[in-house]
Amino acid sequence: MDLSRRSLLLAAGTALGSKAVAASGDAAALAEAMKAVRDAVPKAASDPARPVYHFHPPAQWHNDPNGTLFYKGWHHLFYQFNPYGSEWGHMHWGHARSRDLIGWEHLPIALAPSKDKGEEHVFSGGAILGPDGRPRVFYTSIGNRPPEQWLAEPLDDDLIAWKKSPANPVLSLQSHGPLVVNEWRDPFPFREAGVDYMVCGGNLRPSGGQGAVQLYRAENAVMTAWKHLGPVFIHPDRAIWNIECPNLFRLGNKWVLLLSPEGPTQYFVGELDLKQPRFLPERQGILDPGKSYASNISVDPAGRTLLWLWGKTDTPRDKGWNSVMALPRVLSLSDIGDLRQSPLAEITGLREAVRETPDITLADGSRAVASGDCLDFECVIDVAAPATAGIRVRGAEILFDPKPGTLRVGGVTGFAGAGKRVKLRVLLDKRVVEVYANDGAAAIFQTVDASNGPLDVEIFARGQAAFRSLRVWKMKPAPMDPGPFS
Ligand code: FRU
């Protein structure tokens, strides 16, 4: 970005920011938080293990993607952000935007807790367009009181400055009447047949258990009044003690429910009966058995449904950063109604020259086929049980077992589909790796040891396996404009 635009944005951010937050008393809080992040940048930037083409904030800790939406030519990504440290705490909403889903521009922190209103944290939530066609965000306000759902609206089309609604809270626990909902949070708004709805997570037992998703309907066009319609989904597995970050949306001719049950994110595909109200699952599965969590979705102008996930990196505290966003994934349904997650086609824009390897057959052996810590790797493996085969990157084993059809990546197992052939895509980015099998039948986000370990990428077989169409690209860093954090 040229300097004049940057200073314009900065000035706009400051001016609008102070106007917006004058109303909510957050101006000083935002300025202080921005400074804390700026101060932390040199340390975070000096860690050679930090990923370079996965989105991440300028420094410090982040977790869930929030309020993801496409608006006026930009993909907006908000996220749970601790400006004050590289561990969880002081939740704000960080903000960035992208034109192409590859390069990102950091923007001023969007939401800070309004201490004067008893807010300690701005927890997760979602976005929707209001009756005037402009975005609104809903989030869980946490303070020294029960959780509440709050509404905020932007003061500019770049979504830089936000104003919290004077009508807050727009939803409180009282809306449930006698029903006791614990751990109530993470509103996700959606519109169906011209009516605005919202789901929130939580559970129905004081001691945990009966993870449940509650459904609400807006009672006015400006979405400041909501009515509880009932639990739209109660998790059939009673061992699931709680549900976080539910997303309920249409995909093709079905409805999809994503939820984060304090373990790997799950998906359910089925029908939604808004009258009962009940979500009726027909298929279900684990979205990603690896270290991703807390989904959100957005729909782009081409009509693609994009999945956003927090990618945990378990980074040591002294590094000044923690976590990335998993690469956005395009969601679709398979012929039998299972959820498919494919890496964005756009990511190939970061590929450098290709290195192609002639087909190789291995029998109880391994071979180095590439080297590097930022790679995009594709191959097809033909392997018949009882043989197994795979790839080793930075000490992590990616193993396909054809009989059950499992894909194992660094200790977790996904299901790629049984059969003698598997198509693999491996995206390695320093400390993290994402593995996709059979065009999104399995998707796994994992960490690898990015310290001094070997840089060789090896294919291996236990028994006999043939590796075909093997192509590897070195990946360029994604352009990340530091915006107000430079
Ligand atoms: C999920 C979650 C949400 C909550 C947020 C707080 O990771 O626990 O339920 O809103 O993170 O940061």
Boltz pocket constraint, residues with backbone or C-beta under 6 A from the ligand:
constraints:
  - pocket:
      binder: B
      contacts: [[A, 63], [A, 64], [A, 80], [A, 91], [A, 123], [A, 124], [A, 125], [A, 140], [A, 185], [A, 186], [A, 244], [A, 245], [A, 293], [A, 294]]
      max_distance: 6.0
